Amino acid sequence: MSQAGAIITGAASGVGLALTKHLLDKGWKVVMIDINPDGKQPCEELGDMATWIHCDIGSWDDLVRAEVQDHEDLIIERVAFEWCPNITFLAANAGIVTNPFSLDGLLSPSETIQCPKPTLKPLYINFVGTVYCIKLFLNAVHRRPKTAVDGNATVEGRIVITSSEAGLYKLPADPIYCASKHALVGLTRSLGPTYLNSFGITVNSIAPGYVPTPLVAPLIPITPTKYATPLTTMLRAFDQLVASEESGQILETSGDNLHLRPQMPYPDQVSK
């Protein structure tokens, strides 16, 4: 068996970079994907067990045909899986927030008759980009040679999506971000059973609270540390879901705690 590998989106900083280092310490090979070109330098510093792909996951064209090492090719199947054929883990982690009070935000009415088009970029990065990566990961895993277990061909893989507590609760400060994270929770619960039963791939999500990373840099000086979820808690959550054989789970991380969050029960048989 060749060395286990992972693909991590949003790997240039924050949770993605911490997860990259965590997996490298465990002996994994890691494909780092990020739109931020500054991520190339930390990747080079991590050694030859990590490789870097500069890509906008919210763009299908960018994902399937991006310039990598002076040639154009399919990023996930031809670049990532050729570099590490035994990739078994996708961390769909990339995400952005918005400023709802900017002119293109939902909380800022225009003073003129010209209404600015609302920004939907978080939907494209947080949700649509995750869908794109999952589809490409499934395709690549499905096409590679299958592993025989007890005479039966199986495909094994793990997908862990970074959602948010904003995918479980309201977030009036950023409604579009909140909607994108709710979408990821619905995606996880809907894909989870099907992917496990049909492809042997688990799909689970982490729903973190406030994690002090560059994504929320303005909040760090004004937020008491007692309300923070440390990166160590996030890494415990990733470890738990990568090891789990369950699929369709939402694991909330709050401070030092991990909470499995089951789906709200149906109110009656008609609803079910």
PyRosetta script that sets phi, psi and omega in degrees:
from pyrosetta import init, pose_from_sequence

init()
pose = pose_from_sequence("MSQAGAIITGAASGVGLALTKHLLDKGWKVVMIDINPDGKQPCEELGDMATWIHCDIGSWDDLVRAEVQDHEDLIIERVAFEWCPNITFLAANAGIVTNPFSLDGLLSPSETIQCPKPTLKPLYINFVGTVYCIKLFLNAVHRRPKTAVDGNATVEGRIVITSSEAGLYKLPADPIYCASKHALVGLTRSLGPTYLNSFGITVNSIAPGYVPTPLVAPLIPITPTKYATPLTTMLRAFDQLVASEESGQILETSGDNLHLRPQMPYPDQVSK")
pose.set_psi(1, 128.7)
pose.set_omega(1, 178.4)
pose.set_phi(2, -74.4)
pose.set_psi(2, 169.5)
pose.set_omega(2, -174.1)
pose.set_phi(3, -64.0)
pose.set_psi(3, 137.3)
pose.set_omega(3, -179.8)
pose.set_phi(4, -66.8)
pose.set_psi(4, 143.4)
pose.set_omega(4, -178.9)
pose.set_phi(5, -133.8)
pose.set_psi(5, 160.3)
pose.set_omega(5, -179.6)
pose.set_phi(6, -136.0)
pose.set_psi(6, 151.1)
pose.set_omega(6, 169.8)
pose.set_phi(7, -111.5)
pose.set_psi(7, 128.5)
pose.set_omega(7, 179.8)
pose.set_phi(8, -125.0)
pose.set_psi(8, 121.0)
pose.set_omega(8, 174.1)
pose.set_phi(9, -92.5)
pose.set_psi(9, 153.1)
pose.set_omega(9, -173.7)
pose.set_phi(10, 65.3)
pose.set_psi(10, 38.5)
pose.set_omega(10, -170.6)
pose.set_phi(11, -89.9)
pose.set_psi(11, -1.6)
pose.set_omega(11, -173.8)
pose.set_phi(12, -76.3)
pose.set_psi(12, -20.3)
pose.set_omega(12, -176.0)
pose.set_phi(13, -159.5)
pose.set_psi(13, 176.6)
pose.set_omega(13, 171.4)
pose.set_phi(14, 58.2)
pose.set_psi(14, -136.1)
pose.set_omega(14, -177.4)
pose.set_phi(15, -60.6)
pose.set_psi(15, -41.9)
pose.set_omega(15, -178.0)
pose.set_phi(16, -62.2)
pose.set_psi(16, -42.8)
pose.set_omega(16, 179.3)
pose.set_phi(17, -69.5)
pose.set_psi(17, -39.9)
pose.set_omega(17, 177.8)
pose.set_phi(18, -62.6)
pose.set_psi(18, -41.1)
pose.set_omega(18, 178.5)
pose.set_phi(19, -66.6)
pose.set_psi(19, -38.7)
pose.set_omega(19, 176.9)
pose.set_phi(20, -56.8)
pose.set_psi(20, -51.1)
pose.set_omega(20, -179.2)
pose.set_phi(21, -63.6)
pose.set_psi(21, -37.8)
pose.set_omega(21, 179.7)
pose.set_phi(22, -61.8)
pose.set_psi(22, -46.2)
pose.set_omega(22, -179.5)
pose.set_phi(23, -69.7)
pose.set_psi(23, -38.3)
pose.set_omega(23, 177.4)
pose.set_phi(24, -60.8)
pose.set_psi(24, -39.6)
pose.set_omega(24, 177.7)
pose.set_phi(25, -62.9)
pose.set_psi(25, -25.7)
pose.set_omega(25, 179.3)
pose.set_phi(26, -89.5)
pose.set_psi(26, -0.9)
pose.set_omega(26, 177.5)
pose.set_phi(27, 94.4)
pose.set_psi(27, 11.2)
pose.set_omega(27, 177.3)
pose.set_phi(28, -79.7)
pose.set_psi(28, 159.7)
pose.set_omega(28, 163.9)
pose.set_phi(29, -99.0)
pose.set_psi(29, 142.8)
pose.set_omega(29, -172.5)
pose.set_phi(30, -131.2)
pose.set_psi(30, 129.6)
pose.set_omega(30, 171.0)
pose.set_phi(31, -95.9)
pose.set_psi(31, 114.9)
pose.set_omega(31, -178.9)
pose.set_phi(32, -95.8)
pose.set_psi(32, 123.4)
pose.set_omega(32, 179.1)
pose.set_phi(33, -120.8)
pose.set_psi(33, 131.7)
pose.set_omega(33, 178.5)
pose.set_phi(34, -162.3)
pose.set_psi(34, 151.5)
pose.set_omega(34, 176.2)
pose.set_phi(35, -80.4)
pose.set_psi(35, -18.6)
pose.set_omega(35, -178.5)
pose.set_phi(36, -81.7)
pose.set_psi(36, 112.3)
pose.set_omega(36, -177.8)
pose.set_phi(37, -64.1)
pose.set_psi(37, -18.2)
pose.set_omega(37, 179.6)
pose.set_phi(38, -66.5)
pose.set_psi(38, -14.1)
pose.set_omega(38, 179.9)
pose.set_phi(39, -71.1)
pose.set_psi(39, -14.4)
pose.set_omega(39, -178.6)
pose.set_phi(40, -65.1)
pose.set_psi(40, -37.4)
pose.set_omega(40, -177.6)
pose.set_phi(41, -64.9)
pose.set_psi(41, -50.6)
pose.set_omega(41, 177.6)
pose.set_phi(42, -61.2)
pose.set_psi(42, -31.2)
pose.set_omega(42, 177.2)
pose.set_phi(43, -63.0)
pose.set_psi(43, -45.2)
pose.set_omega(43, 179.5)
pose.set_phi(44, -63.1)
pose.set_psi(44, -33.9)
pose.set_omega(44, 179.7)
pose.set_phi(45, -72.0)
pose.set_psi(45, -19.5)
pose.set_omega(45, -177.8)
pose.set_phi(46, -82.9)
pose.set_psi(46, -10.1)
pose.set_omega(46, 176.2)
pose.set_phi(47, 95.4)
pose.set_psi(47, -173.1)
pose.set_omega(47, -170.9)
pose.set_phi(48, -82.1)
pose.set_psi(48, 4.0)
pose.set_omega(48, 174.6)
pose.set_phi(49, -86.6)
pose.set_psi(49, -3.9)
pose.set_omega(49, 177.4)
pose.set_phi(50, -125.4)
pose.set_psi(50, 145.7)
pose.set_omega(50, 174.7)
pose.set_phi(51, -132.4)
pose.set_psi(51, 155.8)
pose.set_omega(51, -169.0)
pose.set_phi(52, -117.9)
pose.set_psi(52, 135.6)
pose.set_omega(52, 173.1)
pose.set_phi(53, -130.2)
pose.set_psi(53, 120.6)
pose.set_omega(53, 176.9)
pose.set_phi(54, -88.0)
pose.set_psi(54, 118.0)
pose.set_omega(54, -171.1)
pose.set_phi(55, -161.4)
pose.set_psi(55, 145.1)
pose.set_omega(55, 171.5)
pose.set_phi(56, -95.2)
pose.set_psi(56, 104.7)
pose.set_omega(56, -175.7)
pose.set_phi(57, -69.5)
pose.set_psi(57, -16.1)
pose.set_omega(57, 177.3)
pose.set_phi(58, -76.9)
pose.set_psi(58, -4.2)
pose.set_omega(58, 178.3)
pose.set_phi(59, -113.8)
pose.set_psi(59, 115.7)
pose.set_omega(59, 177.9)
pose.set_phi(60, -59.9)
pose.set_psi(60, -43.0)
pose.set_omega(60, -179.7)
pose.set_phi(61, -61.2)
pose.set_psi(61, -38.8)
pose.set_omega(61, 179.9)
pose.set_phi(62, -68.2)
pose.set_psi(62, -37.1)
pose.set_omega(62, -178.9)
pose.set_phi(63, -70.0)
pose.set_psi(63, -42.9)
pose.set_omega(63, -172.6)
pose.set_phi(64, -89.3)
pose.set_psi(64, -15.8)
pose.set_omega(64, 179.1)
pose.set_phi(65, -149.6)
pose.set_psi(65, 84.5)
pose.set_omega(65, -178.8)
pose.set_phi(66, -118.5)
pose.set_psi(66, 156.6)
pose.set_omega(66, -178.8)
pose.set_phi(67, -80.1)
pose.set_psi(67, 115.3)
pose.set_omega(67, -179.8)
pose.set_phi(68, -130.9)
pose.set_psi(68, 119.0)
pose.set_omega(68, 178.8)
pose.set_phi(69, 52.6)
pose.set_psi(69, 48.9)
pose.set_omega(69, 172.8)
pose.set_phi(70, 68.4)
pose.set_psi(70, 18.1)
pose.set_omega(70, 171.8)
pose.set_phi(71, -144.8)
pose.set_psi(71, 159.4)
pose.set_omega(71, 179.8)
pose.set_phi(72, -101.5)
pose.set_psi(72, 135.4)
pose.set_omega(72, -178.5)
pose.set_phi(73, -162.7)
pose.set_psi(73, 171.8)
pose.set_omega(73, 175.9)
pose.set_phi(74, -71.1)
pose.set_psi(74, 118.2)
pose.set_omega(74, -171.1)
pose.set_phi(75, -59.7)
pose.set_psi(75, -57.2)
pose.set_omega(75, -170.5)
pose.set_phi(76, -75.2)
pose.set_psi(76, -49.2)
pose.set_omega(76, -173.8)
pose.set_phi(77, -76.8)
pose.set_psi(77, -43.3)
pose.set_omega(77, -173.3)
pose.set_phi(78, -91.5)
pose.set_psi(78, -30.5)
pose.set_omega(78, -177.1)
pose.set_phi(79, -95.6)
pose.set_psi(79, -59.2)
pose.set_omega(79, -176.4)
pose.set_phi(80, -64.3)
pose.set_psi(80, -47.9)
pose.set_omega(80, -174.3)
pose.set_phi(81, -77.4)
pose.set_psi(81, -22.0)
pose.set_omega(81, 172.4)
pose.set_phi(82, -74.6)
pose.set_psi(82, -35.6)
pose.set_omega(82, 178.1)
pose.set_phi(83, -68.9)
pose.set_psi(83, -38.2)
pose.set_omega(83, 177.9)
pose.set_phi(84, -140.7)
pose.set_psi(84, 94.2)
pose.set_omega(84, -175.7)
pose.set_phi(85, -61.2)
pose.set_psi(85, -23.3)
pose.set_omega(85, -175.3)
pose.set_phi(86, -100.2)
pose.set_psi(86, 40.5)
pose.set_omega(86, 174.0)
pose.set_phi(87, -70.0)
pose.set_psi(87, 123.1)
pose.set_omega(87, -177.9)
pose.set_phi(88, -122.9)
pose.set_psi(88, -2.1)
pose.set_omega(88, -171.6)
pose.set_phi(89, -136.5)
pose.set_psi(89, 125.7)
pose.set_omega(89, 171.8)
pose.set_phi(90, -113.3)
pose.set_psi(90, 119.6)
pose.set_omega(90, 171.6)
pose.set_phi(91, -100.7)
pose.set_psi(91, 99.7)
pose.set_omega(91, 179.9)
pose.set_phi(92, -84.3)
pose.set_psi(92, 87.1)
pose.set_omega(92, -165.3)
pose.set_phi(93, -112.6)
pose.set_psi(93, -17.7)
pose.set_omega(93, -174.2)
pose.set_phi(94, -60.8)
pose.set_psi(94, 140.4)
pose.set_omega(94, 178.5)
pose.set_phi(95, -166.1)
pose.set_psi(95, 154.6)
pose.set_omega(95, 177.6)
pose.set_phi(96, -137.1)
pose.set_psi(96, 161.7)
pose.set_omega(96, 175.2)
pose.set_phi(97, -113.5)
pose.set_psi(97, 174.3)
pose.set_omega(97, 177.6)
pose.set_phi(98, -124.5)
pose.set_psi(98, 170.4)
pose.set_omega(98, 168.5)
pose.set_phi(99, -107.1)
pose.set_psi(99, 99.1)
pose.set_omega(99, -174.0)
pose.set_phi(100, -67.4)
pose.set_psi(100, -12.2)
pose.set_omega(100, -179.6)
pose.set_phi(101, -94.9)
pose.set_psi(101, -1.0)
pose.set_omega(101, 174.8)
pose.set_phi(102, -71.4)
pose.set_psi(102, 169.5)
pose.set_omega(102, -175.7)
pose.set_phi(103, -60.4)
pose.set_psi(103, -28.8)
pose.set_omega(103, 179.7)
pose.set_phi(104, -97.6)
pose.set_psi(104, 13.4)
pose.set_omega(104, 179.5)
pose.set_phi(105, -91.4)
pose.set_psi(105, 162.3)
pose.set_omega(105, -177.0)
pose.set_phi(106, -74.2)
pose.set_psi(106, -16.0)
pose.set_omega(106, -175.9)
pose.set_phi(107, -103.7)
pose.set_psi(107, 16.8)
pose.set_omega(107, -176.0)
pose.set_phi(108, -131.4)
pose.set_psi(108, 92.9)
pose.set_omega(108, 177.2)
pose.set_phi(109, -69.0)
pose.set_psi(109, 148.0)
pose.set_omega(109, 179.9)
pose.set_phi(110, -79.8)
pose.set_psi(110, 146.1)
pose.set_omega(110, 177.3)
pose.set_phi(111, -86.5)
pose.set_psi(111, -4.6)
pose.set_omega(111, -179.5)
pose.set_phi(112, -121.5)
pose.set_psi(112, 174.2)
pose.set_omega(112, 179.6)
pose.set_phi(113, -71.1)
pose.set_psi(113, -19.5)
pose.set_omega(113, 178.4)
pose.set_phi(114, -80.1)
pose.set_psi(114, 113.6)
pose.set_omega(114, -178.6)
pose.set_phi(115, -96.8)
pose.set_psi(115, 118.2)
pose.set_omega(115, 178.5)
pose.set_phi(116, -63.1)
pose.set_psi(116, 142.7)
pose.set_omega(116, 176.5)
pose.set_phi(117, -65.7)
pose.set_psi(117, 128.7)
pose.set_omega(117, -179.4)
pose.set_phi(118, -65.4)
pose.set_psi(118, 143.8)
pose.set_omega(118, 177.5)
pose.set_phi(119, -76.1)
pose.set_psi(119, 134.0)
pose.set_omega(119, 176.5)
pose.set_phi(120, -120.9)
pose.set_psi(120, 15.7)
pose.set_omega(120, -174.8)
pose.set_phi(121, -56.7)
pose.set_psi(121, -38.7)
pose.set_omega(121, 177.5)
pose.set_phi(122, -59.4)
pose.set_psi(122, -32.2)
pose.set_omega(122, 177.3)
pose.set_phi(123, -65.7)
pose.set_psi(123, -38.0)
pose.set_omega(123, -178.7)
pose.set_phi(124, -73.4)
pose.set_psi(124, -39.2)
pose.set_omega(124, -179.7)
pose.set_phi(125, -80.3)
pose.set_psi(125, -53.4)
pose.set_omega(125, -171.8)
pose.set_phi(126, -71.4)
pose.set_psi(126, -41.6)
pose.set_omega(126, -174.9)
pose.set_phi(127, -104.3)
pose.set_psi(127, -59.9)
pose.set_omega(127, -175.8)
pose.set_phi(128, -61.3)
pose.set_psi(128, -43.1)
pose.set_omega(128, 178.8)
pose.set_phi(129, -61.3)
pose.set_psi(129, -36.2)
pose.set_omega(129, 176.4)
pose.set_phi(130, -65.4)
pose.set_psi(130, -43.1)
pose.set_omega(130, 177.1)
pose.set_phi(131, -59.4)
pose.set_psi(131, -44.7)
pose.set_omega(131, 179.1)
pose.set_phi(132, -58.6)
pose.set_psi(132, -47.6)
pose.set_omega(132, -176.9)
pose.set_phi(133, -65.6)
pose.set_psi(133, -39.0)
pose.set_omega(133, 178.4)
pose.set_phi(134, -63.2)
pose.set_psi(134, -43.6)
pose.set_omega(134, -179.8)
pose.set_phi(135, -62.3)
pose.set_psi(135, -44.4)
pose.set_omega(135, -179.5)
pose.set_phi(136, -68.5)
pose.set_psi(136, -37.9)
pose.set_omega(136, 177.1)
pose.set_phi(137, -63.6)
pose.set_psi(137, -46.3)
pose.set_omega(137, 178.2)
pose.set_phi(138, -58.3)
pose.set_psi(138, -45.5)
pose.set_omega(138, -177.9)
pose.set_phi(139, -62.0)
pose.set_psi(139, -43.8)
pose.set_omega(139, -178.2)
pose.set_phi(140, -68.7)
pose.set_psi(140, -42.7)
pose.set_omega(140, 179.7)
pose.set_phi(141, -66.1)
pose.set_psi(141, -40.3)
pose.set_omega(141, -177.6)
pose.set_phi(142, -65.9)
pose.set_psi(142, -31.8)
pose.set_omega(142, -174.5)
pose.set_phi(143, -86.1)
pose.set_psi(143, -17.2)
pose.set_omega(143, -178.1)
pose.set_phi(144, -79.7)
pose.set_psi(144, 163.2)
pose.set_omega(144, -180.0)
pose.set_phi(145, -56.3)
pose.set_psi(145, 136.5)
pose.set_omega(145, -177.4)
pose.set_phi(146, -80.4)
pose.set_psi(146, 154.2)
pose.set_omega(146, 177.0)
pose.set_phi(147, -93.3)
pose.set_psi(147, 135.1)
pose.set_omega(147, 179.9)
pose.set_phi(148, -91.6)
pose.set_psi(148, 125.3)
pose.set_omega(148, 175.8)
pose.set_phi(149, -128.4)
pose.set_psi(149, 117.3)
pose.set_omega(149, -178.0)
pose.set_phi(150, 54.9)
pose.set_psi(150, 36.1)
pose.set_omega(150, 177.4)
pose.set_phi(151, 82.7)
pose.set_psi(151, -4.2)
pose.set_omega(151, -178.8)
pose.set_phi(152, -107.5)
pose.set_psi(152, 138.1)
pose.set_omega(152, 177.7)
pose.set_phi(153, -76.2)
pose.set_psi(153, 131.1)
pose.set_omega(153, 179.2)
pose.set_phi(154, -131.5)
pose.set_psi(154, 154.4)
pose.set_omega(154, 171.5)
pose.set_phi(155, -119.7)
pose.set_psi(155, 126.6)
pose.set_omega(155, -177.9)
pose.set_phi(156, -119.9)
pose.set_psi(156, 136.1)
pose.set_omega(156, 177.3)
pose.set_phi(157, -164.6)
pose.set_psi(157, 162.9)
pose.set_omega(157, 178.9)
pose.set_phi(158, -131.2)
pose.set_psi(158, 131.4)
pose.set_omega(158, 172.2)
pose.set_phi(159, -120.2)
pose.set_psi(159, 124.8)
pose.set_omega(159, 175.0)
pose.set_phi(160, -122.5)
pose.set_psi(160, 120.8)
pose.set_omega(160, -178.3)
pose.set_phi(161, -99.0)
pose.set_psi(161, 137.5)
pose.set_omega(161, 172.6)
pose.set_phi(162, -90.4)
pose.set_psi(162, 102.5)
pose.set_omega(162, 172.8)
pose.set_phi(163, -92.3)
pose.set_psi(163, -129.8)
pose.set_omega(163, -177.3)
pose.set_phi(164, -173.8)
pose.set_psi(164, 160.2)
pose.set_omega(164, 167.6)
pose.set_phi(165, -60.3)
pose.set_psi(165, -23.2)
pose.set_omega(165, 174.9)
pose.set_phi(166, -69.2)
pose.set_psi(166, -9.5)
pose.set_omega(166, 172.3)
pose.set_phi(167, -88.7)
pose.set_psi(167, -5.8)
pose.set_omega(167, 179.1)
pose.set_phi(168, -113.6)
pose.set_psi(168, -28.0)
pose.set_omega(168, -176.1)
pose.set_phi(169, -126.4)
pose.set_psi(169, 174.4)
pose.set_omega(169, 174.9)
pose.set_phi(170, -75.8)
pose.set_psi(170, 156.1)
pose.set_omega(170, 174.8)
pose.set_phi(171, -143.1)
pose.set_psi(171, 81.7)
pose.set_omega(171, -177.1)
pose.set_phi(172, -58.1)
pose.set_psi(172, -24.8)
pose.set_omega(172, -178.0)
pose.set_phi(173, -71.0)
pose.set_psi(173, -19.7)
pose.set_omega(173, -179.0)
pose.set_phi(174, -154.1)
pose.set_psi(174, 78.3)
pose.set_omega(174, -173.9)
pose.set_phi(175, -62.1)
pose.set_psi(175, -36.7)
pose.set_omega(175, -178.0)
pose.set_phi(176, -70.1)
pose.set_psi(176, -43.0)
pose.set_omega(176, 174.6)
pose.set_phi(177, -58.2)
pose.set_psi(177, -45.8)
pose.set_omega(177, -179.9)
pose.set_phi(178, -58.8)
pose.set_psi(178, -44.1)
pose.set_omega(178, 179.5)
pose.set_phi(179, -62.4)
pose.set_psi(179, -40.1)
pose.set_omega(179, -179.4)
pose.set_phi(180, -65.0)
pose.set_psi(180, -35.7)
pose.set_omega(180, -179.1)
pose.set_phi(181, -77.4)
pose.set_psi(181, -34.2)
pose.set_omega(181, 171.7)
pose.set_phi(182, -61.0)
pose.set_psi(182, -38.9)
pose.set_omega(182, 178.9)
pose.set_phi(183, -61.0)
pose.set_psi(183, -38.1)
pose.set_omega(183, 179.8)
pose.set_phi(184, -67.4)
pose.set_psi(184, -35.0)
pose.set_omega(184, 176.5)
pose.set_phi(185, -64.7)
pose.set_psi(185, -45.5)
pose.set_omega(185, 177.4)
pose.set_phi(186, -63.1)
pose.set_psi(186, -39.1)
pose.set_omega(186, 177.9)
pose.set_phi(187, -61.9)
pose.set_psi(187, -45.1)
pose.set_omega(187, -178.8)
pose.set_phi(188, -61.6)
pose.set_psi(188, -49.3)
pose.set_omega(188, -177.2)
pose.set_phi(189, -66.9)
pose.set_psi(189, -29.6)
pose.set_omega(189, -178.5)
pose.set_phi(190, -83.6)
pose.set_psi(190, -39.7)
pose.set_omega(190, -179.7)
pose.set_phi(191, -78.2)
pose.set_psi(191, -32.7)
pose.set_omega(191, -170.3)
pose.set_phi(192, -49.5)
pose.set_psi(192, -58.1)
pose.set_omega(192, -178.0)
pose.set_phi(193, -63.6)
pose.set_psi(193, -39.7)
pose.set_omega(193, -177.8)
pose.set_phi(194, -66.5)
pose.set_psi(194, -45.3)
pose.set_omega(194, -179.1)
pose.set_phi(195, -65.1)
pose.set_psi(195, -38.2)
pose.set_omega(195, 179.6)
pose.set_phi(196, -67.1)
pose.set_psi(196, -46.8)
pose.set_omega(196, -176.2)
pose.set_phi(197, -72.6)
pose.set_psi(197, -33.9)
pose.set_omega(197, -175.2)
pose.set_phi(198, -92.4)
pose.set_psi(198, -32.6)
pose.set_omega(198, -171.5)
pose.set_phi(199, -127.4)
pose.set_psi(199, -4.4)
pose.set_omega(199, -176.7)
pose.set_phi(200, 70.1)
pose.set_psi(200, 24.3)
pose.set_omega(200, -179.6)
pose.set_phi(201, -113.9)
pose.set_psi(201, 125.2)
pose.set_omega(201, 175.4)
pose.set_phi(202, -85.7)
pose.set_psi(202, 145.1)
pose.set_omega(202, 176.4)
pose.set_phi(203, -128.3)
pose.set_psi(203, 114.8)
pose.set_omega(203, 179.7)
pose.set_phi(204, -136.1)
pose.set_psi(204, 163.7)
pose.set_omega(204, -179.4)
pose.set_phi(205, -128.7)
pose.set_psi(205, 149.0)
pose.set_omega(205, 168.5)
pose.set_phi(206, -104.4)
pose.set_psi(206, 134.4)
pose.set_omega(206, 178.5)
pose.set_phi(207, -116.8)
pose.set_psi(207, 85.5)
pose.set_omega(207, -175.8)
pose.set_phi(208, -79.1)
pose.set_psi(208, 151.6)
pose.set_omega(208, 167.2)
pose.set_phi(209, -79.9)
pose.set_psi(209, -153.3)
pose.set_omega(209, -179.3)
pose.set_phi(210, -68.0)
pose.set_psi(210, 116.1)
pose.set_omega(210, 176.6)
pose.set_phi(211, -112.6)
pose.set_psi(211, 119.6)
pose.set_omega(211, -176.5)
pose.set_phi(212, -71.2)
pose.set_psi(212, 90.7)
pose.set_omega(212, 179.4)
pose.set_phi(213, -130.7)
pose.set_psi(213, 172.2)
pose.set_omega(213, 178.6)
pose.set_phi(214, -56.2)
pose.set_psi(214, -24.1)
pose.set_omega(214, 179.7)
pose.set_phi(215, -59.4)
pose.set_psi(215, -33.7)
pose.set_omega(215, -177.6)
pose.set_phi(216, -121.2)
pose.set_psi(216, 36.8)
pose.set_omega(216, -175.4)
pose.set_phi(217, -51.5)
pose.set_psi(217, -41.7)
pose.set_omega(217, -179.2)
pose.set_phi(218, -62.9)
pose.set_psi(218, -22.2)
pose.set_omega(218, -178.2)
pose.set_phi(219, -83.3)
pose.set_psi(219, -20.6)
pose.set_omega(219, -171.8)
pose.set_phi(220, -60.8)
pose.set_psi(220, -45.5)
pose.set_omega(220, -178.1)
pose.set_phi(221, -68.7)
pose.set_psi(221, -20.3)
pose.set_omega(221, -172.9)
pose.set_phi(222, -109.9)
pose.set_psi(222, 0.9)
pose.set_omega(222, -177.9)
pose.set_phi(223, -107.8)
pose.set_psi(223, 121.4)
pose.set_omega(223, 177.9)
pose.set_phi(224, -58.2)
pose.set_psi(224, 141.4)
pose.set_omega(224, -176.6)
pose.set_phi(225, -62.5)
pose.set_psi(225, -22.9)
pose.set_omega(225, -179.7)
pose.set_phi(226, -66.3)
pose.set_psi(226, -16.3)
pose.set_omega(226, 178.8)
pose.set_phi(227, -97.4)
pose.set_psi(227, 4.4)
pose.set_omega(227, -176.3)
pose.set_phi(228, -90.4)
pose.set_psi(228, 148.0)
pose.set_omega(228, 169.6)
pose.set_phi(229, -103.6)
pose.set_psi(229, 112.6)
pose.set_omega(229, -175.5)
pose.set_phi(230, -71.0)
pose.set_psi(230, 159.0)
pose.set_omega(230, 178.4)
pose.set_phi(231, -60.7)
pose.set_psi(231, -30.1)
pose.set_omega(231, 179.1)
pose.set_phi(232, -61.9)
pose.set_psi(232, -35.5)
pose.set_omega(232, 176.6)
pose.set_phi(233, -67.0)
pose.set_psi(233, -40.6)
pose.set_omega(233, 177.8)
pose.set_phi(234, -60.9)
pose.set_psi(234, -42.1)
pose.set_omega(234, -179.0)
pose.set_phi(235, -67.5)
pose.set_psi(235, -35.7)
pose.set_omega(235, 173.8)
pose.set_phi(236, -61.9)
pose.set_psi(236, -39.3)
pose.set_omega(236, 179.8)
pose.set_phi(237, -65.5)
pose.set_psi(237, -44.1)
pose.set_omega(237, 177.1)
pose.set_phi(238, -60.5)
pose.set_psi(238, -45.7)
pose.set_omega(238, 179.7)
pose.set_phi(239, -58.2)
pose.set_psi(239, -43.1)
pose.set_omega(239, -177.9)
pose.set_phi(240, -64.0)
pose.set_psi(240, -42.9)
pose.set_omega(240, -176.7)
pose.set_phi(241, -76.3)
pose.set_psi(241, -32.0)
pose.set_omega(241, 176.1)
pose.set_phi(242, -66.9)
pose.set_psi(242, -34.4)
pose.set_omega(242, -179.9)
pose.set_phi(243, -81.5)
pose.set_psi(243, -18.4)
pose.set_omega(243, -173.1)
pose.set_phi(244, -75.8)
pose.set_psi(244, 146.2)
pose.set_omega(244, 173.1)
pose.set_phi(245, -99.8)
pose.set_psi(245, 3.2)
pose.set_omega(245, 175.6)
pose.set_phi(246, -83.3)
pose.set_psi(246, 159.1)
pose.set_omega(246, -178.7)
pose.set_phi(247, -142.8)
pose.set_psi(247, 143.9)
pose.set_omega(247, -177.9)
pose.set_phi(248, 89.1)
pose.set_psi(248, 17.1)
pose.set_omega(248, -177.5)
pose.set_phi(249, -90.1)
pose.set_psi(249, 149.7)
pose.set_omega(249, 171.1)
pose.set_phi(250, -115.8)
pose.set_psi(250, 121.0)
pose.set_omega(250, -178.8)
pose.set_phi(251, -112.1)
pose.set_psi(251, 107.6)
pose.set_omega(251, -180.0)
pose.set_phi(252, -82.1)
pose.set_psi(252, 134.3)
pose.set_omega(252, 175.1)
pose.set_phi(253, -111.7)
pose.set_psi(253, 122.7)
pose.set_omega(253, -175.9)
pose.set_phi(254, -138.0)
pose.set_psi(254, 107.6)
pose.set_omega(254, -174.4)
pose.set_phi(255, 63.8)
pose.set_psi(255, -123.8)
pose.set_omega(255, 178.3)
pose.set_phi(256, -94.4)
pose.set_psi(256, 4.7)
pose.set_omega(256, -170.4)
pose.set_phi(257, -104.9)
pose.set_psi(257, 149.0)
pose.set_omega(257, 173.5)
pose.set_phi(258, -116.6)
pose.set_psi(258, 130.6)
pose.set_omega(258, -178.8)
pose.set_phi(259, -130.6)
pose.set_psi(259, 120.3)
pose.set_omega(259, 171.0)
pose.set_phi(260, -73.6)
pose.set_psi(260, 130.8)
pose.set_omega(260, -175.9)
pose.set_phi(261, -114.8)
pose.set_psi(261, 97.2)
pose.set_omega(261, -179.8)
pose.set_phi(262, -68.3)
pose.set_psi(262, 160.7)
pose.set_omega(262, 177.2)
pose.set_phi(263, -62.8)
pose.set_psi(263, 145.6)
pose.set_omega(263, 174.4)
pose.set_phi(264, -58.3)
pose.set_psi(264, 134.5)
pose.set_omega(264, -178.4)
pose.set_phi(265, -66.7)
pose.set_psi(265, 149.4)
pose.set_omega(265, 174.8)
pose.set_phi(266, -66.1)
pose.set_psi(266, 139.2)
pose.set_omega(266, -178.8)
pose.set_phi(267, -73.2)
pose.set_psi(267, -24.4)
pose.set_omega(267, 179.3)
pose.set_phi(268, -162.2)
pose.set_psi(268, 176.2)
pose.set_omega(268, -177.4)
pose.set_phi(269, -68.2)
pose.set_psi(269, -31.7)
pose.set_omega(269, 178.2)
pose.set_phi(270, -62.8)
pose.set_psi(270, -45.1)
pose.set_omega(270, 178.0)
pose.set_phi(271, -61.7)
pose.set_psi(271, -42.0)
pose.set_omega(271, -178.3)
pose.set_phi(272, -65.5)
pose.dump_pdb("model.pdb")
